[in-house]
């Protein structure tokens, strides 16, 4: 991984985490899949959105749970744009949104 420093993070309305690294690379992860057990992160979207960047390289929550950025960089889904909160639907994971948009395009072409 070229640069572990994180430039910014954003938690979407359906536990979707978007990460922009200092080297310009961007990744997406669905926290409901990534976080094990019955963590408060998976159960409370308002708490989930309290994620913050610690020491420029760790994504953390007030309870002390953290995610190593190297894992997100290596295993997260690469994305080309960083979403704005007002651009995201209220529900549905990133993959589901993309799949629905593609299916709609296919239907329109028929």
PyMOL commands that set and color helices and strands:
alter all, ss='L'
color gray80, all
select helices_A, chain A and resi 31-34+40-43+45-48+69-75+85-87+94-109
alter helices_A, ss='H'
color red, helices_A
select strands_A, chain A and resi 6-11+16-21+26-30+52-54+58-60+66-68+77-79
alter strands_A, ss='S'
color yellow, strands_A
deselect
rebuild
show_as cartoon
